[in-house]
Amino acid sequence: MLAIRVCGRVNGSAGGPQVPLDKVSSAAAPPPSLRVVLEVAIRLLLAAIATVAGGTLLADAQTGAASAAPTHGFAIHGTLAQAPGFAGFAYAEPGAVRGGTVRQGTTITFNSTNRMRFPGKVPNELQFIHDSLMVRALDEPASFYGLLAESVEVAPDYSSARFTLRPEARWHDGAPVTADDVAFTFETLREHGLPLYRTTLEGVSITVEGPAQILFTAPGVGDWRYLELIATFPIQAGHFWRDRKLDTTTLDIPLGSGPYRVTEFEPNRRVVLERVADYWGRDLAVNRGLWNFEVIDTLYFRDRTALIEAVKAGYLDINREVNARHWTRLYDSPALDEGRLVRSSFPDREGGWLATILFNLRRPPLDDPRVREALSLAYDGPWTRETLFDGLYAAPGPLYGPGTLSAQGMAGEGERALLEPLLADLPEGILEAPGPPEIDTLDRRRRLRRADRLLREAGYVVRDGQRVNAETGAALTLNFVSTRASLDRVLAPWAQTLGRLGITLNRQFHDYVSGREEILSHRFDLTSAGFSAEYPPGRRERVFWHSERAGEPGYALAGAEDRALDATIEAMTAATSGDALMAASRAFERVIRWRHYMLPLWRNTDHWIIHHRDLVFPYGFINPGFYAVPSLWWRDGRRPER
């Protein structure tokens, strides 16, 4: 699926040789890509679903796909790597030293502690105080192992899942975690949660069968995507929340069941977590070698510059950098020269993070593809990547990155079957190439001449140096809204070029909470958005691109009411074979690119982390996102012998 982030999960393969902390870099040869494994897994999964539909039951979970018998986990692709009673995950370090404090910083503000309600932004750190029914293995394509759940029974056709809770599972106040808590969590999420969650849970029935047993039944068969959400969403304490209003934001500290509890809390200033000494799940295989820090101390900063200075001055121990110029230039300091701070770079195993600018088609003239193309022509990608980011970012490339899900060359038979009935409404050439000619291949003058021609064709002419609507005389002025102020150095040159075309670009930057609300409420002309490939595609594409709820906050950010785009998304979710899924994803990309629904800026294929030399990551660290650091790393400066 295509994950969108307005303003992260990265998988990779575990294992690998020991690498000194100061030698980890993107230049090192990465392990075999998980992408190939994922794509093979998709084929196996969908073929298995088709077999079930034909009446043949799947094999037991340990030898084939998930069965209706209770198991310690389930694998979407049909095979669990870990047998019952396994010792722990290969990417965790059972010999890690426990203790010490890790101090980290963030600029992402929050306005709530209730993650079941939308709108509302919860501190990221609160994910460590709650357990979920299961945990996803980071070194397998799509496998889940029991945490709160002792066992799970997944129907062969994925139409239902029954979870049985561990009798020892406890909230931090000593009360048992019950099936009523699980039901409360997902019933509340379905009514008040993020659009993605509401859509995923729509039609799913929830039946409490006993104090420790709960059954989820899907409205149809073959769509396993709801299981991933149910398995991994943090379960909330019903007896804590029932006395509180769920339709409003709150800053009450939730009751948790996980490895940490909150000990200090200053909204948007500081959140301190302390490891729970009598944590009920500390000896489970899924937790072995994890949660090593005694204290996780998070400070909040107004901007990235202040945060970076805090790292250099020794007030913080670790930071993930997302800006190439910051990575190469702002961390130079005596601490780095003396070796107190270490740079570690990890290659993204799934093709990287695609940065884009998204157009809001609800607002004229952005509903005109000629205007969107003209705006894109004014952006100089090669100059931006080389001059502003020291050449560390790659060209955008395909939407889904390298791999079989991305459109390539002439449309195949499956793509044609989807798009040919709608060709009358589609751009000429969509079946011949994945997208229109790359803007980067044109020189600056040719780009601007073409942009001017497109704008005039769309009815926008230049009068007294300003681009105006030829009929009404209204000036062409656009508002860019984002929470990422660092983008202004990219936008400023683009705005200057747009000015040569007579277009005014106003740039507005908000704090994370208010900016997120503006964007999800569709109060923007343009905004920043990031995309990464997650597999299989379909669920997120439906939420962020399908027109069925384009008028609702949080859905369809671009507001593209496009029959062809809808058809490709529906084909993704209905696919019963690997070939059908790939045809749908490729057709989806063709429509996105040919319609100019977004302006691709660059692709970042590495993850950059600067950290104190005493912080150590395990041998098999695969960087599944920065927030894996508090769970996988430890403070000692040494790695245990293996």
Secondary structure, DSSP 8 states (H G I E B T S, - for coil): -EEEEE--------------GGG--TTS-----HHHHHHHHHHHHHHHHHHHHTT-----TTTSS--SS-BSEEETTS--SS-TT----TTS-TT-----EEEEEE----S-S-TTSSS----GGGGGS--BSEEE-TTSSSEEEESSEEEEEE-TTSSEEEEEE-TT-B-TTS-B--HHHHHHHHHHHHHHS-HHHHHHHTT-EEEEEETTEEEEE-SSSS--HHHHHHHHSB---HHHHTTS-TTS---------SSEEEEEEETTTEEEEEE-TT-TTTTSGGGTT----SEEEEEE-SSHHHHHHHHHHTS-SEEEE--HHIIIII--SHHHHTTSEEEEEEE-TTS-EEEEEEE-TTSTTTTSHHHHHHHHHT--HHHIIIIISTT-SB----TT-SSTTS--SS--HHHHHHHGGGGGGS-TTTTTSSSS--GGGS-HHHHHHHHHHHHHHTTEEEETTEEEETTT--B-EEEEEES-GGGHHHHHHHHHHHHHTT-EEEEEE--HHHHHHHHHTT--SEEEEEEEE-SS-SHHHHHHH-GGGTTSTTS-TT----HHHHHHHHHHHH--SHHHHHHHHHHHHHHHHHTT-EEEEEEE-EEEEEEETTEE--TT---S-GGGHHHH-EESS-----
